[in-house]
Amino acid sequence: MPAKKPTAKKSPRSNAKVSLKSLADYLELSPATVSLVMNRSAVADSIPQATKERIYAAASKFNYRPNFFARSLRAQRSFTVGVIVPEVSDGYASMVMSGIEDLLLQEGYFYFVASHRHRPDLIDEYPRLLLGRSVDGLIAVDTPWTHDDLPVPVVTVSGHTQLKGVTNIVLDHERAAWLALEHLAKLGHRRIAFIKGQEFSSDTQVRWDALRNAAAQLKLEMNAKLTIQLEGDLTSPRLGYDVTRRLMARKEPFTALFAFNDISAIGAIRALRENGLRVPDDVSVIGFDDIESAAFQNPALTTVRQPLHKMGKIAAETLLDRIARPGQGSRPGQITVEPEIMTRESTAGAATRDSKKKRRP
């Protein structure tokens, strides 16, 4: 008898909706393996990369899409989370969001982003609106949070209120303030100006209290005439530019300036230069956050690095863990991350009165 010819792999019909089983048959894999890869399951990490690439290529070729509704019904989850932010722009919020996005995309989660622009009515309303869209959990970024006992887990970034069912991801502000002021003190700065954050920012009071504690330990005076507060919700350097001009109009000398964030520090440097002061020759400037553009300013900005991308990733990891394992013992109400001082070109030794006279105007 003639040898039996091997059966050719049967391709899914291009004009029909491709099922998980037909795609698995074509690949000669189990439907479970294909499902794990296409749904980006954590278990799929153990599947060889070459196999994953074969699955993705075949799915693309036959225009296969996972059945989202079937997945949701099986898991009793929507695989969607809500993210609430003050605004979406370059700087703090965008860097936190990048960490959140990276983790959610990796885990196959969709997300809604709602921007409240610091409006109390929207901060109050958005959680209800997102719950109405069946989100599995919420992440609030730099947003005053008073909602407790919500039916889904909540994680905040830079939230400082201890509430039931809420995990706060926060920076060690005491350490951050010490790093900033110790750096300036070691450079000989004693007359330091401070740009305080807006009243609506979640970190403003916590950071200010930490600065006062650090100043007391370092025996640095915090002169009220050298303190000014940011106002308004601008997200551009003009925020720091305007308050620095007002600060200089007080005619109170200072050799260093601590800005609430990098955006305001960049604006402050422009205002100082327009007033004939050189940075760092005449005035040293230190920011906060270490946004992506900080190292590319002229001069490159010395700043306290707040690991924003990491904080966003931790927030997303924490939320998904709480979604996947509800009621699994006690959960920490707070996760603290550490800051780092990034010394660059905008800070230098304090200029003396005599040395300033010798310098070119």
C-alpha positions in Angstrom: 0.0 0.0 0.0 1.3 3.5 -0.8 2.3 5.6 2.2 -0.3 7.9 3.6 0.4 11.5 2.9 0.7 13.8 5.9 -2.4 15.9 6.5 -1.8 19.6 5.5 -2.5 22.2 8.1 -5.9 23.6 7.5 -6.0 27.4 7.5 -8.9 29.2 8.9 -11.1 30.6 6.1 -10.3 34.3 5.4 -13.9 35.1 4.9 -15.1 33.7 8.2 -14.7 34.9 11.7 -11.7 33.1 13.1 -12.3 31.2 16.3 -9.8 30.4 19.0 -10.0 26.7 18.2 -9.4 27.1 14.5 -6.4 29.3 15.2 -5.0 26.8 17.7 -5.6 24.0 15.2 -3.7 25.9 12.5 -0.8 26.5 14.9 -0.9 23.0 16.2 -1.1 24.3 19.7 -3.7 24.0 22.5 -6.4 26.6 22.6 -5.3 27.3 26.2 -1.8 28.3 25.1 -3.1 30.6 22.4 -5.6 32.1 24.8 -2.9 32.8 27.5 -0.7 34.6 25.0 -3.5 36.6 23.3 -4.9 37.7 26.6 -1.4 38.6 27.9 -1.8 36.4 31.0 1.0 36.5 33.5 1.2 32.7 33.1 2.2 33.3 29.5 5.7 34.4 30.7 6.7 30.8 30.8 5.8 30.3 27.1 8.8 30.5 24.7 9.1 33.8 22.9 9.3 32.1 19.5 5.9 30.5 20.2 4.4 33.8 21.2 5.7 35.4 18.0 4.1 32.5 15.9 0.8 33.1 17.7 0.9 36.9 17.1 1.8 36.5 13.5 -1.0 34.0 12.9 -3.5 36.2 14.7 -2.5 39.1 12.6 -2.7 37.1 9.4 -6.2 35.9 10.0 -7.4 39.0 11.8 -8.1 37.1 15.1 -9.2 39.1 18.1 -9.8 37.6 21.6 -13.4 37.5 22.7 -13.3 40.2 25.3 -16.8 39.6 26.6 -16.3 35.9 27.1 -13.1 36.7 29.0 -14.9 39.2 31.2 -17.7 36.8 31.9 -15.3 34.0 32.8 -13.3 36.2 35.2 -16.2 38.3 36.4 -14.1 41.4 35.6 -14.2 44.1 33.0 -10.4 44.3 32.7 -10.8 48.1 32.7 -9.6 50.6 35.3 -10.2 54.3 35.8 -7.4 56.8 36.2 -8.2 60.3 37.6 -5.6 63.1 37.0 -5.6 66.9 37.5 -4.5 67.4 33.8 -2.6 65.6 31.0 0.5 67.6 30.1 4.3 67.4 30.1 5.6 67.0 33.6 4.5 65.2 36.8 1.2 63.7 35.6 2.5 62.5 32.2 5.4 60.7 33.9 3.2 59.0 36.4 0.8 58.0 33.6 3.6 56.5 31.6 4.3 54.1 34.4 0.6 53.2 34.8 0.2 52.7 31.1 3.2 50.5 30.7 2.0 48.1 33.4 -1.7 48.1 32.3 -0.8 47.4 28.7 1.6 44.6 29.7 -1.3 43.0 31.7 -3.9 43.4 29.0 -6.0 46.1 30.8 -7.9 48.9 29.2 -8.2 52.2 31.0 -10.2 55.4 31.1 -8.5 58.7 31.9 -10.5 61.6 33.4 -9.0 65.0 34.0 -10.6 67.2 36.6 -8.6 70.4 36.4 -8.8 70.7 40.2 -12.6 71.3 40.1 -14.1 69.9 43.3 -17.3 68.9 41.5 -15.5 66.8 39.0 -13.3 65.2 41.7 -16.5 64.2 43.5 -18.3 63.1 40.3 -15.7 61.2 38.3 -15.5 58.1 40.6 -19.2 57.5 40.2 -19.0 58.0 36.4 -16.2 55.5 36.1 -17.9 53.0 38.3 -20.9 53.4 36.0 -18.6 52.1 33.2 -17.9 49.0 35.3 -14.2 49.6 36.0 -12.5 47.1 38.2 -10.6 49.7 40.2 -9.5 53.3 40.4 -6.1 55.1 40.4 -6.1 58.8 41.5 -3.0 60.9 40.7 -2.3 64.1 42.8 -6.0 64.3 43.6 -7.5 65.0 47.0 -9.2 61.8 47.9 -12.1 61.6 50.4 -14.1 58.7 48.9 -14.1 55.6 51.2 -15.9 52.3 51.1 -16.1 52.2 47.3 -17.1 48.8 45.9 -13.7 48.6 44.0 -10.1 48.9 45.2 -8.5 52.4 45.0 -4.8 53.4 44.8 -3.6 57.0 45.0 -0.3 58.5 43.9 0.6 61.3 46.2 -2.5 60.9 48.3 -1.9 61.4 52.0 -5.3 60.6 53.6 -5.7 57.2 55.2 -9.0 55.7 54.1 -10.5 52.2 54.2 -9.9 50.4 50.9 -7.3 52.9 49.7 -3.6 52.3 49.2 -1.4 55.5 48.9 1.8 55.5 46.9 3.9 58.4 48.4 7.4 59.9 48.3 9.5 60.1 51.4 9.2 63.9 51.6 11.2 64.2 54.8 14.2 62.6 53.0 13.5 64.7 49.9 13.6 68.0 51.8 16.7 67.0 53.6 18.5 66.1 50.3 17.6 69.5 48.8 18.5 71.7 51.7 21.6 69.8 52.7 22.9 70.1 49.1 22.4 73.9 49.2 23.8 74.2 52.8 27.0 72.3 51.8 27.4 74.9 49.0 27.3 77.6 51.5 23.8 79.0 50.9 22.1 80.5 53.9 19.6 82.9 52.3 17.3 80.6 50.4 14.1 81.6 48.7 11.2 79.1 48.5 8.5 78.7 45.9 5.7 76.8 47.7 3.2 74.7 45.8 -0.4 75.6 45.0 -3.0 75.0 47.8 -4.8 72.4 45.8 -1.7 70.2 45.2 -1.8 67.0 47.3 2.0 67.3 48.1 2.1 71.0 49.0 1.6 70.9 52.8 3.5 67.6 53.3 6.5 68.9 51.4 6.4 72.3 53.1 6.3 70.7 56.6 9.2 68.5 55.6 11.2 71.5 54.4 10.6 73.3 57.7 11.8 70.3 59.6 14.9 70.0 57.4 15.7 73.7 57.7 15.4 73.5 61.5 17.9 70.6 61.6 20.3 72.4 59.3 19.9 75.7 61.2 18.7 77.5 58.0 16.3 80.4 58.4 13.1 80.3 56.3 12.4 84.0 55.8 8.7 84.9 55.1 9.9 87.6 52.7 11.7 84.9 50.7 8.7 82.6 50.4 6.1 82.9 47.7 3.3 80.5 46.7 2.3 79.3 43.2 -1.2 80.3 42.1 -3.4 79.0 39.4 -3.4 75.7 37.4 -1.0 76.6 34.6 1.2 73.7 33.6 3.9 75.8 31.8 7.1 77.5 33.1 5.2 80.8 33.2 3.9 79.6 36.6 7.4 79.9 38.2 8.3 82.9 36.0 5.5 85.2 37.4 6.1 84.4 41.1 9.8 84.8 40.8 9.4 88.2 39.3 7.1 89.1 42.2 9.7 87.6 44.7 12.5 89.8 43.3 10.3 92.9 43.4 10.6 92.6 47.2 14.3 93.5 47.0 15.2 90.8 49.6 18.6 89.3 48.5 19.0 85.5 48.2 21.7 83.2 46.8 19.6 80.1 46.2 16.0 79.2 45.2 14.1 76.0 45.9 11.2 75.5 43.5 8.1 73.3 44.2 8.6 71.5 40.9 10.8 71.5 37.8 8.3 73.4 35.7 8.3 76.3 38.1 12.1 76.1 38.4 12.5 76.5 34.7 10.3 79.6 34.7 12.2 81.0 37.7 15.5 80.7 35.9 14.1 82.8 33.0 12.9 85.5 35.4 16.3 85.6 37.2 18.1 86.0 34.0 15.9 88.8 32.8 16.7 90.6 36.1 20.4 90.4 35.3 21.2 87.4 37.6 23.2 84.4 36.4 22.4 80.8 37.3 24.2 79.4 39.1 26.9 82.2 39.4 24.6 84.6 41.3 21.7 82.4 42.3 21.5 78.6 42.5 18.2 77.0 41.5 17.0 73.5 42.5 13.8 71.9 41.3 11.7 68.9 42.2 10.5 65.8 40.3 13.2 65.4 37.6 11.0 65.6 34.6 12.4 64.4 31.3 13.4 67.8 30.1 15.2 68.8 33.4 18.6 67.4 32.3 18.4 69.2 28.9 17.8 72.7 30.3 20.4 75.4 30.0 21.8 75.1 32.6 20.9 71.5 33.3 18.6 71.5 36.3 19.6 70.2 39.7 16.6 68.6 41.2 15.2 66.1 43.6 14.2 63.1 41.6 10.8 61.8 42.5 10.6 58.4 40.7 7.3 59.2 38.9 7.3 56.4 36.3 8.1 53.9 39.1 5.3 55.3 41.3 2.8 55.0 38.4 3.9 51.4 37.8 3.7 50.5 41.5 0.2 52.0 41.6 -1.0 49.9 38.7 0.7 46.7 40.1 -0.9 47.3 43.5 -4.3 47.9 42.0 -4.2 44.8 39.8 -3.0 42.7 42.7 -5.9 43.9 44.8 -8.4 43.2 41.9 -7.0 39.7 41.3 -6.9 38.8 45.0 -9.7 40.6 46.9 -9.8 40.2 50.6 -6.3 38.5 50.8 -5.4 39.5 54.3 -4.3 43.0 55.4 -3.0 45.4 52.8 -0.6 48.3 53.5 -2.4 51.6 53.6 0.8 53.3 52.3 3.8 52.4 50.1 6.7 54.8 50.4 9.3 55.3 47.6 12.7 57.0 48.0 13.9 60.2 46.4 17.3 61.0 44.9 19.2 64.2 44.5 20.3 64.9 40.9 23.2 67.3 41.0 23.6 69.2 37.7 24.6 72.7 36.5 22.0 75.0 38.1 23.6 74.9 41.6 27.0 76.0 42.7 28.8 77.5 45.7 27.2 80.6 47.2 28.5 83.8 45.8 29.9 86.3 48.3 29.2 90.0 48.2 32.9 90.8 47.3 33.0 88.2 44.5 29.8 89.5 43.0 31.4 93.0 42.7 34.3 91.5 40.8 32.0 89.8 38.3 31.0 91.4 35.1 27.4 92.8 35.3 
